Amino acid sequence: MNKCFEIRNFSFYYPEQAKAVLRDISFAIEPGEFVTLVGPSGCGKSTLLRQLKTVLAPHGVKAGEILFEGRLLDTIDQREQAAGIGFVQQSPENQIVTDKVWHELAFGLESLGFDTPTIRGRVAEMASFFGIHGWFYKNVTELSGGQKQLLNLASIMAMQPSVLILDEPTSQLDPIAASDFLATIGKINRELGTTVIMTEHRLEEVFPMSDRVLVMDEGCIIADGSPRNVGTQLRDLGHSMFLAMPSAMRIWAAVPNEAVCPITVRDGRDWLGGFAKEHTLITEPIPKPKKALGEPVITLSDIWFKYEKDLPDVVRGLSLTVKKGEFVALLGGNGTGKTTTLSIIGGLRKAYRGEVNVSGSLGVLPQNPQALFVKKTVREDLYEIFKGKRLSNEIKDDRVARAVKLCRLENLLDRHPYDLSGGEQQRAALAKVLLLDPEILLLDEPTKGLDAEYKQVFAVILRTLLNRGVTIFMVSHDVEFCAEYAHRCALFFDGGIVTEGPPELFFSGNSFYTTSANRMARGLLPRAITTDDVIAACGGNVPPKPEIDEDTPPLPEPTEEAVDGKHSKLPAWRKALAAVSGLIALVAFIRAISVTDLSALLTPSGMTDLAGDYTIIYAVLIAALFVFALSVSRKSPPPIHPVQIPREKRKLGKRTIAAAVMILLLIPLTIFVGVYYFGSRKYYFIALMILLETMLPFALVFEGRKPQARELVVIAVLCALGVA
């Protein structure tokens, strides 16, 4: 019988890259196997999976062979691949192409040309198998994230593929939805015999289902075998990937004992019970230092929000206070309103009832890090954040170097941001936000796609920022990370916060929104919520955490020069040109209004010589004004999207103030002077001067920067009042 997939000495290079992403990979997958592919972020997992379906394979240079069911993959047409190889991506949104659930289920079959009775039969079967019949006629936009991912899976399985490939399919799902989704994958493998190849960072539930685990690092396979054997290999190697192993396995490895390695929570509970019979457990939890917090910097009071007038409220009566230097984690199911709350705090959305008070500059790391990338390389993207700031090249280089080292981007600087893995994109986006030194950091699923080792480094970054007084508000599905590092956790449900508290109280009181360590140990150690808590209670060796010297912050403090939106000074030659052209324009203007009798310019036979002279004068006036405008104009600094200035610190610019003064004072003064001192020339003088005085404010505001709508309205109203 042919292998499902056979990979022979396969290597892959991205365009214009000297280093291979995949290096001489060889392995085979048997039909019906459940294979889990794991490894650090950026090791090549996703790149390898995409090579298994040619339409998804990234562009680059390949070497070696990939065989599917005994044939070279490149020789198999796309229709056969579409039917035989199913692929589920990380983001549910990226695969849905129709508007209705039942349309989505039928879309793939229709594209393959199946007849109507076959389509109806398979759609009905999949809807029943996946429990979709209850929302069969719904719009796709009404589904939660878990339902969308389940719909993606069902629409693929309707085509009856022989192999199902999944690239971190639960990365955007809450713990309960992720558990349900993974249970469905296991059911497909067991009951339908479908081969499953999967990458995943959540290994607590995936490991027990797997027949085989492949571990990748730096583009190579470094371990291959059963889950228990791979865990033992990684422990013996001292490899950082052991940090990603299930909690029961990590606790067992850190406590001296002779028992068989547990994998599941149930195995771990049995092992801990047996260990407790022979050893005395330390039931007192590890004391955690209490952090002194400052005044409130985020206050939400009775917030209500809905997306459209006729839709139900997403946020209902929400009240929340976050203090300076506090790390608050918001957890909850998909579609409950967590990200909406984050956008309300960030000012991206406005509540129709309630009050939002934010004190401090905001740095926002969105759920989709690609929203922050605007350049062709990571290096250019990081330096782009300094545009419009008066900083020397040495300061820029130093700050970027620190951020690059902190976020481990050294080998990614010349890569296109879109060519990076999900975890690498998160790190690059984080580095870009941190370069702005925000006082309040809003994070939406920041650990999505990060490997276990880098999560520890990410935690050190957050702790360093907290020590500098930065406040952190995070929306997350990563209960293990929140339990380990957050100061306070809150559960969002039905439009508001239903429970909150310090992690040891919050997680020990939950059944599903809790950690694997707590589910494993709560019968003996009710307040133990992390693997370190259980290891310490068993007298084991708690693994050391990476530390950063507190005396040397990873990013320098903001300098006085680093003021956003300031223009560089004009060079001396442009100032001189502006002075000369302005003087010429003034002389030409005075000469132009010296004519008191306009009839002297025209006669019945045509223009007089005086009219020709004044035509030249007007041309000189226009040319001088044009040269003056060019000499004083400067490129506007680009807006920096990740940081927002707090409302109380927002000020009108000098140009806006000057424009208002010009309108309110100069126009009335011009009318007064014209009426009382220019005699018969007053109408000519007043009309021309007011025309200039109403145009210049707009030129000032537009030349300085892109004005906000409210500023334009103010200027327009002032102009109207001045003319009136």
Helices and strands as residue ranges (DSSP letters): E 5-13, E 22-29, E 34-38, H 45-51, G 54-56, E 61-68, E 71-72, G 73-75, H 78-84, E 85-88, G 92-94, H 101-111, H 116-129, G 133-135, G 140-142, H 145-157, E 163-167, H 175-187, I 188-192, E 195-199, H 203-209, E 212-217, E 220-225, H 227-237, G 240-244, H 247-254, H 265-278, E 296-305, E 315-323, E 327-332, H 338-345, E 353-358, E 362-365, G 369-372, H 378-384, H 393-406, G 417-419, H 422-434, E 440-444, H 452-467, E 471-475, H 479-485, E 488-493, E 496-501, H 503-508, H 516-521, H 531-537, H 572-592, G 598-601, E 602-603, E 606-607, H 609-632, E 643-644, G 647-649, H 654-661, I 662-666, H 667-677, G 679-681, H 682-704, H 709-723
